[in-house]
Structure formats: structure tokens, C-alpha cells
Amino acid sequence: MTILDALFGCWHKRMSFPITTKRGQRRSAAASQTGTYVVCLDCGKEFPYSWEEMRVVDASQKASSAMRSLATKEAA
């Protein structure tokens, strides 16, 4: 561990390939948001991943995109 890691924590630069959980399989908090998640290879923290956006997303982004999709369905 370097001094920067001790002071600022992990920067999550190295991520795993996206992992999609199966139906009926127990899901972590990150996987429960999108069904797919990635893991930091340095610290082990899990992050929700969106295949549509091809990137890591946070809960507020996922909720706002879900609301946008509902609004467009209602307008049609």
C-alpha cells in the first residue's frame, strides 16, 4: 500500500469484466440495481454496471434514466 492509498483510499482504476447475475441467484447491492456489476480488482468494491450505457452507473443515474423511460412510454 502506498502513502496515497493510505490517505485517499482506492481510486478504482482496475475493474473486472461485467458480471451478470442469473435469475434466482442472490444479488449484492450493486447487482440488484442493474442486474450487472463490476468489481474493483484492487479493493474488491462492487459497482453497478449498465450494458446500455457501457459504463459504471450510480443509483441516482439509474433512477433518473428509469424515470425518463417511464415518462417517454406515458407520452407515447
DSSP file (Angstrom, degrees, kcal/mol; ACC not computed):
  #  RESIDUE AA STRUCTURE BP1 BP2  ACC     N-H-->O    O-->H-N    N-H-->O    O-->H-N    TCO  KAPPA ALPHA  PHI   PSI    X-CA   Y-CA   Z-CA
    1    1 A M              0   0    0      0, 0.0     2,-0.1     0, 0.0     0, 0.0   0.000 360.0 360.0 360.0 132.0    0.0    0.0    0.0
    2    2 A T     >  -     0   0    0      1,-0.1     4,-1.9     4,-0.0     5,-0.1  -0.397 360.0-106.9 -88.5 170.4    1.4    3.4   -1.0
    3    3 A I  H  > S+     0   0    0      1,-0.2     4,-2.1     2,-0.2     5,-0.2   0.890 120.7  54.2 -64.0 -39.6    1.1    6.6    1.1
    4    4 A L  H  > S+     0   0    0      1,-0.2     4,-3.2     2,-0.2     5,-0.5   0.906 107.7  50.1 -61.9 -41.2   -1.5    7.9   -1.4
    5    5 A D  H  > S+     0   0    0      1,-0.2     4,-1.8     2,-0.2    -1,-0.2   0.894 110.3  50.4 -63.6 -38.6   -3.7    4.8   -1.0
    6    6 A A  H  < S+     0   0    0     -4,-1.9    -1,-0.2     2,-0.2    -2,-0.2   0.876 118.7  37.9 -66.9 -36.7   -3.5    5.2    2.8
    7    7 A L  H  < S+     0   0    0     -4,-2.1    -2,-0.2    -5,-0.1    -1,-0.2   0.904 133.5  19.4 -80.8 -43.3   -4.5    8.8    2.6
    8    8 A F  H  < S-     0   0    0     -4,-3.2    -3,-0.2     1,-0.3    -2,-0.2   0.524  96.5-135.0-110.7  -8.3   -7.1    8.8   -0.1
    9    9 A G     <  -     0   0    0     -4,-1.8    -1,-0.3    -5,-0.5     2,-0.2  -0.315  52.9 -20.3  81.8-169.2   -8.2    5.2   -0.5
   10   10 A C        -     0   0    0      1,-0.1    30,-0.0    -4,-0.1    -5,-0.0  -0.473  43.6-157.0 -77.4 143.3   -8.6    3.2   -3.6
   11   11 A W        -     0   0    0     -2,-0.2    -1,-0.1     3,-0.0    -2,-0.0   0.434  32.3-131.7 -98.3  -2.3   -9.1    5.0   -6.9
   12   12 A H        +     0   0    0      1,-0.1     3,-0.1     2,-0.1    -2,-0.0   0.908  54.2 147.3  53.9  51.8  -10.8    2.0   -8.6
   13   13 A K        +     0   0    0      1,-0.2     2,-0.7    27,-0.0    -1,-0.1   0.813  56.9  59.3 -84.3 -32.9   -8.7    2.1  -11.7
   14   14 A R  S    S+     0   0    0      0, 0.0    27,-3.1     0, 0.0    28,-0.5  -0.875  70.0 177.3-106.5 113.5   -8.7   -1.6  -12.4
   15   15 A M  B     -A   40   0A   0     -2,-0.7    25,-0.2    25,-0.2     2,-0.0  -0.810  25.6-119.2-115.2 153.4  -12.1   -3.2  -12.9
   16   16 A S        -     0   0    0     23,-2.1     3,-0.1    -2,-0.3    -1,-0.1  -0.257  44.3 -83.9 -75.9 171.4  -13.3   -6.7  -13.7
   17   17 A F        -     0   0    0      1,-0.1    22,-0.2    21,-0.1    -1,-0.1  -0.523  65.3 -83.1 -69.3 146.9  -15.3   -7.6  -16.8
   18   18 A P        -     0   0    0      0, 0.0     2,-0.5     0, 0.0    20,-0.2  -0.273  45.3-152.8 -57.6 137.0  -19.0   -7.0  -16.2
   19   19 A I  E     -B   37   0B   0     18,-3.1    18,-2.4    -3,-0.1     2,-0.5  -0.959   3.6-158.0-116.2 125.4  -20.7   -9.9  -14.4
   20   20 A T  E     -B   36   0B   0     -2,-0.5    16,-0.2    16,-0.2     2,-0.1  -0.900  14.8-135.6-105.6 129.8  -24.5  -10.5  -14.9
   21   21 A T        -     0   0    0     14,-2.3     2,-0.2    -2,-0.5     6,-0.1  -0.477  17.6-120.5 -82.7 154.4  -26.3  -12.5  -12.2
   22   22 A K    >   -     0   0    0     -2,-0.1     3,-1.6     1,-0.1    -1,-0.1  -0.513  38.1 -85.5 -88.6 159.8  -28.8  -15.2  -13.0
   23   23 A R  T 3  S+     0   0    0      1,-0.2    -1,-0.1    -2,-0.2     3,-0.1  -0.390 116.1  19.0 -61.6 139.6  -32.5  -15.3  -12.0
   24   24 A G  T 3  S+     0   0    0      1,-0.3     2,-0.3    -2,-0.1    -1,-0.2   0.308  95.8 125.1  81.9 -10.3  -33.0  -16.6   -8.5
   25   25 A Q  S <  S-     0   0    0     -3,-1.6    -1,-0.3     1,-0.1     2,-0.1  -0.615  72.9-102.8 -82.5 141.1  -29.3  -16.1   -7.6
   26   26 A R        -     0   0    0     -2,-0.3     2,-0.4    -3,-0.1    -4,-0.1  -0.421  42.8-150.9 -63.2 133.8  -28.6  -14.0   -4.5
   27   27 A R        -     0   0    0     -2,-0.1     2,-0.1    -6,-0.1    -1,-0.1  -0.847   6.6-131.2-113.8 145.2  -27.6  -10.5   -5.6
   28   28 A S     >  -     0   0    0     -2,-0.4     4,-1.9     1,-0.1     5,-0.1  -0.282  40.0 -96.7 -77.4 173.9  -25.4   -7.9   -4.0
   29   29 A A  H  > S+     0   0    0      1,-0.2     4,-0.6     2,-0.2    -1,-0.1   0.890 126.5  49.4 -61.4 -39.4  -26.5   -4.3   -3.5
   30   30 A A  H >> S+     0   0    0      1,-0.2     4,-0.8     2,-0.2     3,-0.7   0.908 112.7  46.4 -67.2 -41.6  -24.6   -3.3   -6.7
   31   31 A A  H 3> S+     0   0    0      1,-0.2     4,-2.5     2,-0.2    -1,-0.2   0.777 102.5  64.7 -73.1 -26.2  -26.1   -6.2   -8.8
   32   32 A S  H 3< S+     0   0    0     -4,-1.9    -1,-0.2     1,-0.2    -2,-0.2   0.732  97.5  57.1 -71.0 -19.9  -29.6   -5.5   -7.5
   33   33 A Q  H << S-     0   0    0     -3,-0.7    -1,-0.2    -4,-0.6    -2,-0.2   0.922 133.1  -1.9 -75.6 -45.1  -29.7   -2.1   -9.2
   34   34 A T  H  < S-     0   0    0     -4,-0.8    -2,-0.2     2,-0.3    17,-0.1   0.538  89.7-115.9-123.8 -13.0  -29.0   -3.2  -12.8
   35   35 A G  S  < S+     0   0    0     -4,-2.5   -14,-2.3    -5,-0.3     2,-0.4   0.244  94.4  76.8  89.3 -13.0  -28.5   -7.0  -12.6
   36   36 A T  E     +B   20   0B   0     13,-0.4    13,-2.5    -6,-0.2     2,-0.3  -0.977  57.6 172.3-131.2 143.4  -24.9   -6.5  -13.7
   37   37 A Y  E     -BC  19  48B   0    -18,-2.4   -18,-3.1    -2,-0.4     2,-0.3  -0.961  20.4-144.4-145.9 163.0  -21.9   -5.3  -11.8
   38   38 A V  E     - C   0  47B   0      9,-2.4     9,-2.7    -2,-0.3     2,-0.4  -0.895  17.0-139.8-123.8 158.4  -18.1   -4.9  -11.9
   39   39 A V  E     - C   0  46B   0     -2,-0.3   -23,-2.1     7,-0.2     2,-0.4  -0.960  18.0-120.0-122.7 135.7  -15.6   -5.4   -9.1
   40   40 A C  B  >  -A   15   0A   0      5,-2.6     4,-1.8    -2,-0.4   -25,-0.2  -0.617  20.0-150.0 -69.6 125.2  -12.5   -3.2   -8.4
   41   41 A L  T  4 S+     0   0    0    -27,-3.1    -1,-0.2    -2,-0.4   -26,-0.1   0.618  91.4  49.7 -75.5 -11.9   -9.6   -5.6   -8.6
   42   42 A D  T  4 S+     0   0    0    -28,-0.5    -1,-0.2     3,-0.1   -27,-0.1   0.878 129.3  11.0 -91.7 -44.4   -7.6   -3.7   -6.0
   43   43 A C  T  4 S-     0   0    0      2,-0.1    -2,-0.2     0, 0.0   -33,-0.0   0.612  92.2-121.9-114.4 -15.6  -10.1   -3.3   -3.2
   44   44 A G     <  +     0   0    0     -4,-1.8     2,-0.2     1,-0.3    -3,-0.1   0.504  54.8 151.4  89.1   4.2  -13.0   -5.6   -4.0
   45   45 A K        -     0   0    0     -6,-0.1    -5,-2.6     1,-0.1     2,-0.3  -0.478  38.3-135.3 -71.9 140.4  -15.7   -3.0   -4.0
   46   46 A E  E     -C   39   0B   0     -7,-0.2    -7,-0.2    -2,-0.2    -1,-0.1  -0.769  19.3-170.4-100.0 142.7  -18.7   -3.8   -6.3
   47   47 A F  E     -C   38   0B   0     -9,-2.7    -9,-2.4    -2,-0.3    11,-0.1  -0.988  28.2-110.3-130.9 139.0  -20.3   -1.2   -8.6
   48   48 A P  E     -C   37   0B   0      0, 0.0     9,-2.1     0, 0.0     2,-0.4  -0.427  35.4-157.2 -66.2 143.9  -23.5   -1.4  -10.7
   49   49 A Y  E     -D   56   0C   0    -13,-2.5     2,-0.6     7,-0.3   -13,-0.4  -0.973   7.9-147.7-128.0 138.0  -22.8   -1.6  -14.4
   50   50 A S  E  >> -D   55   0C   0      5,-2.5     4,-1.4    -2,-0.4     5,-1.2  -0.923   5.3-165.2-107.7 120.9  -25.2   -0.6  -17.3
   51   51 A W  T  45S+     0   0    0     -2,-0.6    -1,-0.1     2,-0.2     5,-0.0   0.829  92.4  57.2 -69.9 -31.2  -24.9   -2.6  -20.6
   52   52 A E  T  45S+     0   0    0      1,-0.2    -1,-0.2     3,-0.1    -2,-0.0   0.912 119.2  29.4 -65.4 -42.0  -26.9    0.1  -22.3
   53   53 A E  T  45S-     0   0    0      2,-0.2    -1,-0.2     0, 0.0    -2,-0.2   0.586 100.2-136.6 -92.6 -12.5  -24.5    2.9  -21.4
   54   54 A M  T  <5S+     0   0    0     -4,-1.4     2,-0.3     1,-0.2    -3,-0.2   0.887  70.1  83.8  56.7  43.9  -21.5    0.5  -21.3
   55   55 A R  E   <S-D   50   0C   0     -5,-1.2    -5,-2.5     0, 0.0     2,-0.2  -0.980  89.0 -77.4-161.0 168.7  -20.2    2.1  -18.0
   56   56 A V  E     -D   49   0C   0     -2,-0.3     2,-0.3    -7,-0.2    -7,-0.3  -0.554  49.6-166.8 -71.2 136.2  -20.4    2.0  -14.3
   57   57 A V        -     0   0    0     -9,-2.1     2,-0.2    -2,-0.2   -23,-0.1  -0.850  12.4-135.8-122.4 159.3  -23.5    3.9  -13.0
   58   58 A D     >  -     0   0    0     -2,-0.3     4,-2.1   -11,-0.1     3,-0.3  -0.688  33.9-100.7-108.8 171.3  -24.6    5.1   -9.6
   59   59 A A  H  > S+     0   0    0     -2,-0.2     4,-2.4     1,-0.2     5,-0.2   0.858 119.4  52.3 -61.1 -39.3  -28.1    4.7   -8.1
   60   60 A S  H  > S+     0   0    0      1,-0.2     4,-2.1     2,-0.2    -1,-0.2   0.877 109.8  49.1 -68.1 -36.3  -29.2    8.3   -8.9
   61   61 A Q  H  > S+     0   0    0     -3,-0.3     4,-2.2     2,-0.2    -1,-0.2   0.909 112.5  47.9 -67.4 -41.4  -28.3    7.9  -12.6
   62   62 A K  H  X S+     0   0    0     -4,-2.1     4,-2.0     1,-0.2    -2,-0.2   0.905 112.4  48.7 -67.0 -41.2  -30.1    4.6  -12.8
   63   63 A A  H  X S+     0   0    0     -4,-2.4     4,-2.1     1,-0.2    -1,-0.2   0.907 112.1  48.4 -65.5 -41.6  -33.2    6.0  -11.1
   64   64 A S  H  X S+     0   0    0     -4,-2.1     4,-2.0     1,-0.2    -2,-0.2   0.878 111.5  49.3 -68.8 -36.4  -33.3    9.1  -13.3
   65   65 A S  H  X S+     0   0    0     -4,-2.2     4,-2.1     2,-0.2    -1,-0.2   0.859 110.2  51.9 -70.1 -33.3  -32.9    7.1  -16.5
   66   66 A A  H  X S+     0   0    0     -4,-2.0     4,-2.0     2,-0.2    -2,-0.2   0.899 109.7  49.0 -66.9 -39.7  -35.7    4.8  -15.4
   67   67 A M  H  X S+     0   0    0     -4,-2.1     4,-2.3     2,-0.2    -2,-0.2   0.888 109.7  52.0 -65.9 -39.2  -38.0    7.8  -14.8
   68   68 A R  H  X S+     0   0    0     -4,-2.0     4,-2.2     2,-0.2    -2,-0.2   0.914 109.5  49.3 -62.4 -43.0  -37.1    9.2  -18.2
   69   69 A S  H  X S+     0   0    0     -4,-2.1     4,-1.7     1,-0.2    -1,-0.2   0.887 111.5  49.0 -66.6 -37.5  -38.0    5.8  -19.9
   70   70 A L  H  X S+     0   0    0     -4,-2.0     4,-2.1     2,-0.2    -1,-0.2   0.898 110.3  51.8 -65.0 -39.8  -41.3    5.7  -18.0
   71   71 A A  H  X S+     0   0    0     -4,-2.3     4,-1.8     1,-0.2    -2,-0.2   0.886 109.4  48.8 -65.7 -38.9  -42.1    9.3  -19.0
   72   72 A T  H  X S+     0   0    0     -4,-2.2     4,-1.1     2,-0.2    -1,-0.2   0.845 110.3  51.8 -71.0 -32.0  -41.5    8.6  -22.7
   73   73 A K  H  < S+     0   0    0     -4,-1.7    -2,-0.2     1,-0.2    -1,-0.2   0.893 110.8  48.2 -68.3 -39.0  -43.7    5.4  -22.5
   74   74 A E  H  < S+     0   0    0     -4,-2.1    -2,-0.2     1,-0.2    -1,-0.2   0.850 109.6  52.8 -68.5 -34.8  -46.5    7.5  -21.0
   75   75 A A  H  <        0   0    0     -4,-1.8    -1,-0.2     1,-0.2    -2,-0.2   0.778 360.0 360.0 -72.5 -26.2  -46.2   10.2  -23.6
   76   76 A A     <        0   0    0     -4,-1.1    -1,-0.2    -5,-0.1    -2,-0.2   0.475 360.0 360.0 -78.7 360.0  -46.5    7.8  -26.5
